[in-house]
Amino acid sequence: MQHPDEGMIHTWLDGELLAEEAAALEAHIAECPECAPAIAEARGLVAASSRIVSALDVVPRGVIPIAKPVSRAWYASTQFRAAAALFLVAGTSMLLMRGNNSRSAALNDKPLSVAADSREAPEATAQIPPTVPAPAAAESPAREPAQAPVQAPLRMPVQTLKTTSMPAATPGFVAPEAQSAKKSPTSPTNSSEPKRGIADSRSDEAADRVAEKRNLGRESFNGDVHLDHVVVTGVAVANESDLDLKIISIDSSGATRRTVLEASQGVRVTLVEDAAPGYAAKAMRSTGMPVAEAMRQSAASAPAPRVATTTSTPATPPTAPVQPPAANMVKSAHETRTIKWVDAASGRSYSLTGPLTVEQLEALKPRVKKLER
Amino acid sequence: MSDVERLFRTYNTALVRYLTRRLGDRDWAEEVAQETFVRALRQETITNERAWLFAVATNLVRDEARKDARRRRHLSLLAEQERDNVVEPEATTLERAQEAGLARKAIDALAERDRLALLMREEGLDYSEIAEALDLSPGSVGTTLSRARRRLVESYEDLQRQRDTREKNAAS
């Protein structure tokens, strides 16, 4: 054979040459004085690079002083704000269309390739009503200083959660979402009273703004935002919120799996999943939970399909919450609470336990469900 | 369902180490590793597990890095300078820290694909896994690694020489 090139020498040194090729190469270099230095150099490079790469392991934690690098800034990016504004416009205009027939033309002259983008738009618009305040806060940079500290960060995660959860959901989910949106555009599926009031008044402002926007057309958006990309970017960005739910440990025994997750700074919740309801009680007791708690849970899991111990609307598909998780991640009580549900598709029952209020646990549920899907 | 548990136990350490070496930040590395396993949960079956995990982790890094590239580069340079300025009492610690700093700079000087291939190889991935994870032809992995190793060592030695010159000048 001819002199082996550098790539082949490294392949041979890495033990990745086929038997015949290796034999041929070894036969060659045994007799070729010219190749000896090349082989020696290659060996040196392999060893030295390995040593250098190992030196990279000496890295103190948090050496790059950015706290939570991605999860705070993503909502502020131009593309996301444009995406949010677009969803707002799309959703609100569809709402207006439903609520008022004379405005049916609104949808047609929308520069919405998003609307034509089949799955994304209807799902996104179904989600729009309860989050109207959020895009409203985001879309005008001038208002941001006043609102960003409190509201934008809090509401943004909710909206993006909702939009990401939809593409992953089956088409069957879209219908109930659309219906509930139709019934009461601004009332969320589960929330507390005060928040609902705010949502109502803000949606009026947003509606007015939409009317203005329609007239402006595409010029209202940033020049370099392309509608085709907007949807994809929105989804991609939103996925990063998954990073917030950190797996601490996973334990399986029998048909039960117990996962400890970190929901936010210092707040841990436990997800128990079992294929057969009867196991729940056993698992609970063996993990050292208070017996009363365990008995309550096993009792609750015994009856049939829909165990909705917390929500006001029964037979709700796994909807995203209205209340932003971040806003409620203040420990209002140190009591541990549990929510339970059954996944209709798989028949598995789940329980989520943690030092959070029931609303907060419910808020975690969709993110948890994403883990289980 | 103990499948992801097995995946986690088998590959998490290697994945975090690979990511730490790539990112220079252990917290960030762990976050990306977590996200990778979350995605693994959603897969019905994974044919080539290690290659798949490393591919997903790599793509996650790529997506994030694209957005924050400039900012992180700047800050990592600042951190690097800070590290250099620290006066360590112990000779060994200083030496290790300096080596780490040089290694960081040297590996950042590589092309992304070369860098990733080398880091994967150092985690024990074979050529077919690297090819799959990076979407390369298996035949080109050897050439990629040879180039990566050569450039890494050359950069490192250059940096070492520069540092030695600086120190010599500073001392005189």
Interface residues (C-beta under 8 A of the other chain):
Chain A: D5 E6 G7 M8 I9 H10 T11 D14 E16 A42 G44 L45 V46 A48 S49 S50 I52 V53 S54 A55 L56 D57 V58 V59 R61 G62 V63 I64 P65 I66 P69 V70 S77 A236 E240 D242 L243 L245 K246 I247 I250 D251 S252 R257 E273 K370 L371 E372 R373
Chain B: M1 S2 V4 E5 F8 R17 T20 R21 G24 D25 R26 D27 W28 E31 Q34 E35 F37 V38 L41 R42 D63 E64 K67 D68 R71 R72 L75 S76 A79 R83 R96 A97 E99 A100 L102 A103 R104 A106 I107 L118 L119 R121 E122 D126 Y127 S140 V141 G142 T143 T144 L145 S146 R147 A148 R149 R150 L152 V153 Y156
